[in-house]
Amino acid sequence: MYVARDQVSKVRMWREPREGVAWVQVHGVLDRPLRIAACYIPPQLSAARLDAIYGHLTADVMDAHTSGYVAVAGDVNGRTGSACETAAPGVEGGLLQPSQPAHRVSRDCQINAQGRALLHFCGESGLWIGNGRLPGDAQGEWTFHSLANAGAASVVDYFLLDLDLIAKVGVSLVVHPPALLMDHSVVELVLPAWQNGGTADVPASDEELGPSPAGPEYKVSETAVEMFAAEAEAKSSEWEP
């Protein structure tokens, strides 16, 4: 996970990273702390595996929700059409509030098994899909554009927000076109500047913000770099006239 240099002092890891999920806690941007999970869920997982992943993630969201805003973002390989999150079964005991945000739309009309699992997760955790609902993404734009199968596209990259955040004035979502040789769009959540004459949630010190939990160290091998370069060169031929 990358953080802009001028924002590093406001960000700490929250929870130890685990396979496919990394949480950060952001202070000083909104009136309350913001906890964001970056996720990747591979395609074609079994129902049992999806239940385990979303079960852990639901527990995280419940804990994060007690003291601030919550967002979950990433590529989950789930196609949800324009289905409502409340359509997911098993919402009893979750955080779904009586009020609901506006209905959402999507350019992707398909719903797959991982999409249904995502809707179920939203129903249990009290999160709402921002794509196709927030200002800036009125049509629910495609987020994946296949390089191997020209014209094939889907919506599989999401921002999921709690009701307080999704209803906050000034929050918007922008889906940028993929960069050259990339098949996924950049999905950007735009947050409003803290106003109303109040004081933003700024910790008094690093001690108050707390240390980041120890996580694994990653290094990129020369072999991986060479493999990426070779793959990029091979794909570039698809773009040549």
RODO-2510 file (C-alpha; in nm, 4 decimals, decimal comma):
residues 241
     n   res          X          Y          Z
     1     m     0,0000     0,0000     0,0000
     2     y     0,1383     0,3400    -0,1033
     3     v     0,0761     0,6682     0,0796
     4     a     0,1470     1,0173    -0,0552
     5     r     0,4590     1,1612     0,1039
     6     d     0,2775     1,4618     0,2508
     7     q     0,0204     1,2313     0,4159
     8     v     0,2520     0,9692     0,5680
     9     s     0,2447     1,1276     0,9146
    10     k    -0,1345     1,0755     0,9291
    11     v    -0,1355     0,7066     0,8383
    12     r    -0,0586     0,3937     1,0386
    13     m    -0,1224     0,0263     0,9769
    14     w    -0,4264    -0,1025     1,1633
    15     r    -0,4298    -0,4756     1,2314
    16     e    -0,1569    -0,7046     1,1090
    17     p    -0,1752    -0,7670     0,7343
    18     r    -0,2989    -1,1079     0,6282
    19     e    -0,3420    -1,2760     0,2941
    20     g    -0,5259    -1,0401     0,0621
    21     v    -0,6109    -0,7754     0,3243
    22     a    -0,4207    -0,4765     0,4659
    23     w    -0,5781    -0,2130     0,6915
    24     v    -0,4634     0,1443     0,7489
    25     q    -0,5891     0,4057     0,9912
    26     v    -0,5965     0,7685     0,8753
    27     h    -0,6148     1,0666     1,1102
    28     g    -0,6450     1,4364     1,0405
    29     v    -0,8486     1,4097     0,7193
    30     l    -1,2057     1,3887     0,8514
    31     d    -1,3693     1,4675     1,1848
    32     r    -1,3229     1,1041     1,2937
    33     p    -1,0545     0,8449     1,2177
    34     l    -1,0905     0,6660     0,8857
    35     r    -0,9988     0,2975     0,8609
    36     i    -0,9513     0,1602     0,5117
    37     a    -0,8940    -0,2015     0,4071
    38     a    -0,7206    -0,2731     0,0764
    39     c    -0,8301    -0,6143    -0,0501
    40     y    -0,7615    -0,8612    -0,3263
    41     i    -0,9785    -1,1708    -0,3578
    42     p    -0,8742    -1,4099    -0,6374
    43     p    -1,1331    -1,5386    -0,8862
    44     q    -1,3102    -1,8731    -0,8733
    45     l    -1,2745    -1,9378    -0,5015
    46     s    -1,4863    -2,2004    -0,3296
    47     a    -1,7853    -2,0948    -0,1219
    48     a    -1,6060    -2,2135     0,1929
    49     r    -1,2996    -2,0027     0,1146
    50     l    -1,5121    -1,6944     0,0450
    51     d    -1,6999    -1,7474     0,3716
    52     a    -1,3696    -1,7587     0,5612
    53     i    -1,2301    -1,4440     0,3959
    54     y    -1,5455    -1,2397     0,4398
    55     g    -1,5989    -1,3746     0,7908
    56     h    -1,2630    -1,2328     0,9029
    57     l    -1,3291    -0,9100     0,7145
    58     t    -1,6720    -0,8682     0,8748
    59     a    -1,5170    -0,8993     1,2211
    60     d    -1,2605    -0,6337     1,1260
    61     v    -1,5316    -0,3969     1,0021
    62     m    -1,7340    -0,4392     1,3216
    63     d    -1,4294    -0,3446     1,5309
    64     a    -1,3300    -0,0565     1,3023
    65     h    -1,6815     0,0865     1,3038
    66     t    -1,6802     0,1507     1,6805
    67     s    -1,4572     0,4585     1,6602
    68     g    -1,4646     0,6057     1,3118
    69     y    -1,5490     0,5774     0,9450
    70     v    -1,4908     0,2531     0,7556
    71     a    -1,4101     0,1804     0,3913
    72     v    -1,3098    -0,1385     0,2109
    73     a    -1,1557    -0,1130    -0,1348
    74     g    -1,0024    -0,3440    -0,3905
    75     d    -1,0376    -0,6045    -0,6615
    76     v    -1,2700    -0,8748    -0,5315
    77     n    -1,3517    -1,0396    -0,8663
    78     g    -1,7189    -1,0135    -0,7835
    79     r    -1,9785    -0,8929    -1,0344
    80     t    -2,2850    -0,7529    -0,8589
    81     g    -2,4888    -0,5911    -1,1365
    82     s    -2,7013    -0,3212    -0,9752
    83     a    -2,8349    -0,5494    -0,7014
    84     c    -2,9059    -0,3939    -0,3640
    85     e    -2,6943    -0,4942    -0,0675
    86     t    -3,0035    -0,5549     0,1440
    87     a    -3,0948    -0,8368    -0,0958
    88     a    -2,8177    -1,0440     0,0610
    89     p    -2,9350    -1,3086     0,3078
    90     g    -2,8257    -1,3204     0,6703
    91     v    -2,8317    -0,9480     0,7493
    92     e    -2,9791    -1,0004     1,0958
    93     g    -2,7448    -0,8715     1,3613
    94     g    -2,5366    -0,6694     1,1194
    95     l    -2,4882    -0,2955     1,1062
    96     l    -2,7460    -0,2155     0,8375
    97     q    -2,9232     0,1015     0,9464
    98     p    -3,2943     0,1729     0,8877
    99     s    -3,2094     0,4498     0,6388
   100     q    -3,0500     0,3618     0,3088
   101     p    -2,8485     0,5510     0,0488
   102     a    -2,9761     0,6032    -0,3031
   103     h    -3,0140     0,3085    -0,5398
   104     r    -2,7021     0,2378    -0,7444
   105     v    -2,6546     0,1601    -1,1125
   106     s    -2,3879    -0,0313    -1,3041
   107     r    -2,2790    -0,0770    -1,6633
   108     d    -2,2184    -0,4418    -1,5700
   109     c    -2,5485    -0,6317    -1,5619
   110     q    -2,3962    -0,9662    -1,4611
   111     i    -2,3908    -1,1189    -1,1131
   112     n    -2,1551    -1,4059    -1,0351
   113     a    -2,0981    -1,6228    -0,7284
   114     q    -1,8307    -1,3934    -0,5872
   115     g    -2,0606    -1,0983    -0,6454
   116     r    -2,3318    -1,2659    -0,4394
   117     a    -2,0747    -1,3300    -0,1660
   118     l    -1,9818    -0,9602    -0,1758
   119     l    -2,3464    -0,8552    -0,1422
   120     h    -2,3827    -1,0960     0,1517
   121     f    -2,0739    -0,9413     0,3143
   122     c    -2,2135    -0,5899     0,2671
   123     g    -2,5432    -0,6975     0,4210
   124     e    -2,3726    -0,8401     0,7286
   125     s    -2,1146    -0,5657     0,7784
   126     g    -2,3286    -0,2602     0,7081
   127     l    -2,1223    -0,1403     0,4119
   128     w    -2,2611     0,0011     0,0879
   129     i    -2,1137    -0,0105    -0,2609
   130     g    -2,0010     0,3354    -0,3701
   131     n    -1,9671     0,2480    -0,7400
   132     g    -2,2628     0,3756    -0,9402
   133     r    -2,4043     0,5507    -0,6338
   134     l    -2,1674     0,8298    -0,5365
   135     p    -2,1310     1,1558    -0,7333
   136     g    -1,8632     1,1198    -0,9991
   137     d    -1,9641     0,7662    -1,1016
   138     a    -2,3240     0,8147    -1,2047
   139     q    -2,3180     0,5248    -1,4554
   140     g    -2,1245     0,2655    -1,2543
   141     e    -1,8337     0,2608    -1,4982
   142     w    -1,6410    -0,0515    -1,6025
   143     t    -1,3338    -0,1124    -1,3851
   144     f    -1,1794    -0,4072    -1,5717
   145     h    -1,0984    -0,4075    -1,9450
   146     s    -0,9565    -0,7344    -2,0753
   147     l    -0,6347    -0,7099    -2,2751
   148     a    -0,6667    -1,0679    -2,3971
   149     n    -1,0304    -1,0427    -2,5071
   150     a    -1,0878    -0,7057    -2,6711
   151     g    -1,4181    -0,5497    -2,5739
   152     a    -1,4702    -0,7659    -2,2645
   153     a    -1,5247    -0,5586    -1,9511
   154     s    -1,6697    -0,5908    -1,6030
   155     v    -1,7047    -0,4130    -1,2697
   156     v    -1,4962    -0,5979    -1,0098
   157     d    -1,3089    -0,3159    -0,8307
   158     y    -1,5054    -0,1420    -0,5582
   159     f    -1,5152     0,1076    -0,2771
   160     l    -1,7455    -0,0098     0,0031
   161     l    -1,8353     0,2552     0,2618
   162     d    -2,0288     0,2716     0,5864
   163     l    -2,3499     0,4753     0,5826
   164     d    -2,1991     0,7735     0,7670
   165     l    -1,9249     0,8056     0,5065
   166     i    -2,1346     0,7367     0,1977
   167     a    -2,3870     1,0012     0,3091
   168     k    -2,1218     1,2625     0,3894
   169     v    -2,1498     1,5758     0,1758
   170     g    -1,8596     1,6082    -0,0673
   171     v    -1,7663     1,2391    -0,0898
   172     s    -1,7385     1,1274    -0,4525
   173     l    -1,5968     0,8430    -0,6602
   174     v    -1,4024     0,8672    -0,9851
   175     v    -1,3186     0,5720    -1,2124
   176     h    -1,0158     0,6624    -1,4263
   177     p    -0,9444     0,4836    -1,7566
   178     p    -0,6721     0,2172    -1,7320
   179     a    -0,3170     0,3229    -1,8058
   180     l    -0,1471     0,1791    -2,1137
   181     l    -0,0978    -0,1991    -2,0845
   182     m    -0,3079    -0,2082    -1,7668
   183     d    -0,6412    -0,3857    -1,7517
   184     h    -0,7805    -0,2364    -1,4304
   185     s    -0,9028     0,1191    -1,3854
   186     v    -0,7902     0,3347    -1,0945
   187     v    -1,0910     0,3841    -0,8668
   188     e    -1,0479     0,7024    -0,6620
   189     l    -1,2456     0,7980    -0,3522
   190     v    -1,2502     1,1769    -0,3095
   191     l    -1,3019     1,3009     0,0458
   192     p    -1,4199     1,6502     0,1410
   193     a    -1,1938     1,8920     0,3234
   194     w    -1,2857     1,9104     0,6920
   195     q    -1,4826     2,2330     0,7445
   196     n    -1,7682     2,3593     0,9663
   197     g    -1,5192     2,5457     1,1847
   198     g    -1,4436     2,2267     1,3725
   199     t    -1,1201     2,0535     1,4516
   200     a    -1,0103     1,7631     1,2411
   201     d    -0,9264     1,4384     1,4116
   202     v    -0,5525     1,4981     1,4585
   203     p    -0,3584     1,2921     1,7151
   204     a    -0,1429     1,4916     1,9540
   205     s     0,1595     1,2732     1,8905
   206     d     0,2863     0,9548     1,7344
   207     e     0,2347     0,7909     2,0716
   208     e    -0,1376     0,8721     2,0576
   209     l    -0,1639     0,7518     1,6996
   210     g     0,0195     0,4369     1,7991
   211     p     0,2804     0,2299     1,6190
   212     s     0,2022     0,0243     1,3153
   213     p     0,1881    -0,3496     1,3872
   214     a     0,4816    -0,5443     1,2579
   215     g     0,4155    -0,6913     0,9177
   216     p     0,6034    -0,8983     0,6639
   217     e     0,8839    -0,7407     0,4625
   218     y     0,8628    -0,7658     0,0869
   219     k     1,1390    -0,7520    -0,1719
   220     v     1,1044    -0,7620    -0,5482
   221     s     1,3503    -1,0043    -0,7035
   222     e     1,5340    -0,9329    -1,0277
   223     t     1,3644    -1,2387    -1,1778
   224     a     1,0197    -1,0920    -1,1019
   225     v     1,1183    -0,7633    -1,2641
   226     e     1,2412    -0,9446    -1,5757
   227     m     0,9203    -1,1505    -1,5937
   228     f     0,7062    -0,8370    -1,5650
   229     a     0,9068    -0,6622    -1,8375
   230     a     0,8731    -0,9635    -2,0698
   231     e     0,4971    -0,9845    -2,0092
   232     a     0,4547    -0,6118    -2,0711
   233     e     0,6479    -0,6375    -2,3961
   234     a     0,4331    -0,9298    -2,5089
   235     k     0,1121    -0,7460    -2,4296
   236     s     0,2320    -0,4317    -2,6049
   237     s     0,1934    -0,6114    -2,9381
   238     e    -0,1828    -0,6212    -2,8746
   239     w    -0,1878    -0,2431    -2,8863
   240     e     0,0141    -0,2062    -3,2052
   241     p    -0,1842    -0,1183    -3,5191
***
